[in-house]
Amino acid sequence: MNGQELVDTVRDARATELDRLGSDKYLIAATDADLERAPVLRTVAESAASGRETFDRWADEGVGDAASTFETAAERETDHFDRVVESLAALPNDDADAAATIDADDEPLHASLAETDGTVERLAAGFVGRPLVADRTHLQVVNFFVNEADETRADLARDLRSDANERLQEGITLLDATCETDSDWERAERGAVRVIDAAYDEYVGALEAMGVDPKPVC
């Protein structure tokens, strides 16, 4: 196996889950049906805060190239967080100290990422599973702001989605350089799938709590 084959395998294995995370029900689940600009932005900020905290910890615990990789990822997430919070604070009548309302623990993937151990598993979780989820969920954020005729915030969401895809390509390269055995690739696959499953379980649980069927209407 190689990095691209891993991504293809994970994407195929969790095609249904990723499709539903990219549906128009995602923001209903993520915001508890509060489909206003501030709650939508807060979900994005929570994701960035979670990524920043997770990659910071992994950088502290890592060694060599892995530590540097995670440190750079944490810096990117910090930039994402700052940009989203600035956009959030600029909303009319919103809290100027928007960062104080953001809790990384509220992000659906936070616990799953925090529990991930081992360099291979962490690379796969942070650079394959998480970007695959972000690609789908950020698309709904883009669509939301397009529908709101808020092109500035739609562009911000596009930038974050583009970064998720860049992170995925980086993950392919990192895993090609790190995985040496079939066992390594198996662990990488489990690490990536586990993150997608965590995001999907949170999505399903949130919708079912509101009495909404997570399956698409055909």
N, C-alpha and C positions, 0 to 999 in steps of 0.2 A: 504493500500500500504506500501511497504518498499523500502529501497534504491535500492536493486537489481531489483525489479519490476519497479521502476522509470527508471532506466537505460535501461531496456528492452523495456519499453514503448516508451521512447524517441528515442532509436535506431530504433525501428520498424516504428515509425511515420515519421522519417526523413531518412529512408533507402536509398531512391533515391539520396537525397542531399549528404549524406555521401559517397555513392558509387562514385558519380561524383567528389567529393573533393579528393577521393583517386585514380582518374584516371590519365593517363599520360598527360592529358591536364592541370593538376593543376599547374605545374611549368611554363607552357606557360603563364597562367594567372598571376601567382605571380611575374614573372620576366619580364613581358611585352615582352615575347618571346626571352629574352636574356639568353639563356641556357648555361651559363658559370659558373665556380665554384664560383666566387666572388658574382654575383647576387643571386645565390641559397643560399649561406651562409648568405647573407644580409637578405633574407626573414626570415631565422631562427633567426637571431639576433634581428630583429625587433619584432618578436613574444616574445622573451625572455624579451626585453626591455619593451614591453607593459605589460607583466605579472608582471614584477618587479614594475613598476609604479602603476599598478592597485592594486596589493596586498599590497603594501606599504600604499596606501591611505586607503584601507579598514581596514588595521591594525590600522591606526591612528583613524579611525572613529568607530571601533568596541569596544566591551566591553567583558571582561572575556575570555572565551575559544575561542570565534570567533576571537578576536584580536590576540591571540597567534597563532592560526591556520593560519591566513593570513600573519602574520609576518614570520613564518617559510616558507610559500609558496614563499614570496618575496625573502627570502634568497636563496632558490633553483633556482629561476629564475635569480638571480644575478650570481650564479655560472654558469648557462647555458650560460648567456650572455658573461661572461668572457671567457669561453671555446670556444665559437663560434668566438668571436672577435679575440682571439689568433690564431685560425685556419685560419681566414680570413687574418689577418696580415702576416701570414707566406706564403701566396701565392706569387709566383714570380711577381715582378713589381706592387704589390698592395700597397695601401697606408698604411704605417706603423701605422699611427694613425687611425686605422679602426673604432674605436668606434665613432669618430667624424662624421662619415657618416651615422650613424644609427639613425633613427627617429621613435620612438614608434608610433607616430600618423599615420605612413604609414601602420601599421599592420591592416589587415581587421577587426579584432575583437575589436580593441581598443575603438572605440566610443561606441559600444554596451556594453562592459564591464563597461566603465566609467559611463554609464547611468543607470546601474543596482543598485537598492536600496533595502534594507531589507536583513537581515542576511540569511534567507532561500533562497531568490533569488540569492544572491551572492555566497553562497555555491554551489548551483546548476549550476550557470553559470561558476564559476571558477573550480569546481571539477567534473562536469559531462559534460556540453556542450563543454567547451574548450578542455578537454582531448579527447573527442570523435572526435573532429575535428583534433586535433594534431596527434592522432593515424593514421588517414588516410593521412594527408598531409606529416607527417614525413616519411611514407613509401615511398612516391615518392622521397623524398630527399635521403633516403637510396639507392633506385634503381638508382638514378642519379649517385651517387658516385661509386656504383658498376660498372655501365657501363663505368665510367671514369677510372676504375681500380685504384681508390683512396680508398683503404681499410681503411686507418686511418680516413678519414672523413666519410666514410660509418659507421664505428664503432661509431663515435661521434653521428651521426644521430640515430643509433640504441639505444644508451644510452638515448637520449632524448625521443625517442618513448617509451622505457621501462618506463621512469619516468612518461610519460603521462598516461600509464596504471596503474602505482602505484597510481597516483593522482586520477584516476577514482575509484579505490578500496577504497581509503581514503574517497572520496566523498560519497560512499555508507554508510560507517560507520558514517560519520559526519551527514548525513541527517537522518539516523535511530535514532541518538541521539537528533536531533533538531526538526524534524517534529512530531507534536503531533495530528494534526487534518487533516481531508480530505482537508480542505482549505490550510493548509501548503503544502501538497503534490501537490495540484493543482498549487500553486505559484511556487513550485520548478520545476515542469514540464515546466511551461511557461518560467522560467528563463533559463533553459537548452536549450529549443527549440529556444528561441530568439537568442542565441549565434550561433547556427548552421545555422539559417536562415541568420544571418548577414554575416557569412563566405561564404555561398552559393551565396547570392546576389552579393557580391563583386566578386566572381569567375565568375558568369554569366556575370556581367557587363564588366569585363576586357576582357573576350573572345569575347563578342559581339562587343566591341569597335574595336577589331582587325579583325572582320569579321569571327570569328570562331564560329561554332555551339557548344554550351556547351553540347548538348546531344551526347551520344556515337553513333558511327556509327555501325549499326547492319548488 
